[in-house]
Amino acid sequence: MKPPLFPRMHVSLYVSDTEQTINFYNSFFGKSPDKVREGYVKYILDEPSLIISFVENPDRVKQNFGHLGFQVETVEELNNRLAQAQKAGLVTREEIGANCCYAKQDKFWVNDPDGVQWEVYYFHEDAEFNDPHYELETASACCIAPVAEKPKIELKNLAVTACCEPGCCS
């Protein structure tokens, strides 16, 4: 027997200023918050089913946890949401036909007042590779782990000896 589906996802983020947060998310979500208290804001979204709250605590704001995003069902919906976000001055970049997270996607990005990145994307199809530019240090978002730094080996005063027996150098 399958466990029941969760009816709604909840996310809570720390923010440095609730007033700036409200201004941004009112534009991004296209609605006013469902609850506002001193240092606290909550939005309840029906589609997607999400409760997102913001707690004012500037000391705990972290920008580099990754990113959040919404997948849309059609290219037309993506274009409509892009036009709305552009009109509100929220769009930080657009990517068309990007291979990110092993998927071909069209997307755009917005950043909230604390630098939290939001991706709005349309999924075309799975891909077998990621665009190499997502692995660069200058890349600011995607689902790619940073390339592991290779250990540096420092050679000092090593004597070179000849090896002529099988297995002597292993």
BELWOJO-V620611 format. One record per residue. RES is the residue in one letter. PHI is phi as a letter, one per 40 degrees, with the letter a starting at -180 (NA if undefined). Layout:
RES PHI
RES PHI
//
This chain:
M NA
K c
P c
P c
L c
F c
P c
R a
M c
H b
V b
S b
L b
Y c
V b
S c
D a
T c
E c
Q c
T c
I c
N d
F c
Y c
N d
S c
F c
F c
G g
K a
S c
P c
D c
K a
V b
R b
E d
G g
Y a
V a
K b
Y b
I b
L b
D c
E b
P c
S c
L a
I b
I b
S b
F b
V b
E c
N a
P d
D c
R b
V c
K b
Q c
N b
F c
G h
H a
L b
G a
F b
Q c
V b
E c
T b
V c
E c
E c
L d
N c
N c
R c
L c
A c
Q c
A c
Q c
K d
A c
G g
L c
V c
T b
R a
E b
E b
I b
G g
A c
N b
C b
C f
Y f
A a
K c
Q a
D b
K a
F b
W b
V b
N b
D c
P d
D c
G g
V c
Q c
W b
E b
V b
Y a
Y b
F c
H c
E a
D c
A b
E c
F a
N b
D d
P d
H c
Y c
E c
L c
E c
T c
A c
S b
A a
C i
C c
I b
A c
P c
V c
A c
E c
K c
P c
K c
I b
E b
L b
K b
N f
L c
A c
V c
T b
A c
C b
C b
E c
P d
G g
C c
C b
S c
//
